[in-house]
Amino acid sequence: MAGLPPTIAKKQASSKSNGSLLSKEIKIPFLPEVPEKQAIEFTRNLAVMLKAKLPLVKALDTSIEQITHKRLKEIVTQIRKDVRKGKSLSKALAAFPDIFDTIYVQLTEVGEVSGVLDEVLLRLSMYKEKAFKLKQKVKMALVYPSIIITVAIAAVSFLLIFVVPTFVDMYQDFEADLPGPTLVILSISEFLTSNILFILGILLLLFFGIRFSIQTKKGREVVDTLKLKIPYFGEMYSKGLVSQFTSTLSTLLNSGVILSESLGVLKNSSNNVILENEISKMLSSIKKGRSLNRSLSKSKIFPIMVIQMISVGEETASLDEMLNQVATLYEDEVDLMVEGLTSVIEPILIVFIGLILGVIIVALYLPIFEMVNVVG
């Protein structure tokens, strides 16, 4: 196949001028989100029915009966109506960018034009399933420590704001000077209780300031750079990006989309500014006639081993297969890192939190211990 259909090329051009309307996962407010897992199941089931030679409208009818999620059922019902009116499936899907992203829509159009829609949808469902599992693994690795840290901050704040002040009246009856650790804890507690509204205001400003800044390209670039530089987490995140990139590129190439156009799709659908910049450099290099492996030679994300494997794939005319191998390899590495992280970070965090709480409690009771020793 000679690459993307003309309509897709036009979509890519327009996406650059309109801020890539379909390029990111668009969150539509006040509408319930469709679980990604259910969208994947819809894609897989539709592919199986088309493979069994069911007409598209009939396959959509059957899908509507099978779907349990209310909003997804409404969406597929609308898609069926549009298809019955003569719209292509890809154009009907494009009306719901929060569910069916750029890659989904464009691969569907490739399948329609080439007459292998069933195969493309099946490949798409497998790719989406793989990407979903990888995202869930990385998310779980980050969510668990975040929950523990949040609980720890809440517990320490409760002690300092509500418990420590109850000891102040008791300490006023002490004739001796209070120990240093106790004075430090009392000072922190007094500062928090006296400035609680100011502190909450600052935290709210920081929260909304960060949320606003990450809506800008510069802000996202700073955040994405930090993600890659955090010890251990950065390496895991980087490997996840490599796995997702190579898996997506393999799927596009295997579906018949030529390399330069596949990279264009990836650039417009990337949710990481650093990777997006890397893809822009790749595109520029490839348009000058260089190979993909040479275009990656100065990359900050792709390791030497990945570049060498891509080089072998290009030399043996099996680039899509080699990219799939790289994706699988790095997905396995992310798995190992997630397992290692959860097994190591849990005891470390628990010990760290225990030490903080222990220091506060000991500091509170230290004057009492000293008084008992003096009396004794």
Steps between C-alpha positions, in 0.01 A plus 500: 500500500628846414446656839215698648193587293481866388227576756733397781780716366257795502401420861865506604550839337188644663590358842817707497311820425218448750714398795465129432133478592503122470857452613445470872248326721233770524306498826145623446364642829174381659500176297583166662831359381489177303736244658786432260457127555142514365607695190765234435243220536269681256784521246596135539140376476435715193814360334391141571152560355641665186742207465193273505371698196220682685406831333629804692153627600398154626827472694431839660144390586638193678762713678229731635318199649822378667619832646405562864651847551226760444705770329692257277167347395373848408820575306491175300129558431587840352786345300258243358258780399782689325618187317143429384485855360807425288786622719813288517574332834814710548308827455229381738764409761675838459197673655600352838871589546490439875437130427654443156830687468695601189678167462171311536321711237786505252569127522128435450512711183805306380302177553201638310706616202705179480200269548639330810302681770455182705875433513585861584239516778628175649857630489380828648324326789816300577710816493254688723484208745879493523523878549222491762674230705831686487335825610323324788825345623683833503200673659479243779871537568449874550160495673593267788791712634288813449223357719744407778666845489160675504386298802830578675466875437140488627604312817790736576282807433229365733756449778654845458173694465268318741705285741814702574309816613333295777845453659575875514295572816661206676850620409427848641502351852853369447758704688796358305587591143348278234733274298609622155304238298181590690548872433548430128177295481307765696631776272398310186158429650450866598600618152256259333205581727560877478536504121273214393284716268806664344664160443182355347476805273861457383441128436186577296687765298782253435252231396313721253824663385652163414177386332494815289870481411479140376234612252773697320765333284784651706342378823448149359860499382624579851277229654595241235870577551463454876321167445803372311752624760345360820726216623362154418155640408661689211663187362174306530305781332759525220479126432122526495525775237736289287266200525193707409677677211640182344173311548298777332749541215504123445118495483491787249770352277339156514173658388667640189569860604841619374767605751488879460121507525505260798735738681265787414212313664717424804609863532141624496384237751792525744413608855864568590662822375856359518403199287307730265815709449703184435249384238516843331878458467452146363252626240731778390792256471299236310371760254867572421543133404655362818400165648301473824797366698718793388219740586498357854878519548488817716183409687479560876223241546594205279796288624777374270365143513161613368665696218710195407193274495321752277805505272481120465128526425563754224780293347289182497178672383325392821479832684144445627593161649816637663309795646247257647786303659639821651154589635462156661852511645448840661153411623657204683765731646232738625325199660819408687557858612141531628535175697835613640363840593195370685706242692765756609312826544227366731730408793713813446198731513350322801830527693539867399145588608544306823818698578328836443202410719733350759712817518189715555361275773835465680554879481158554661565262789868588549427769767286250692780242490750761625264609779459138612879459505541819708233388749658156517 
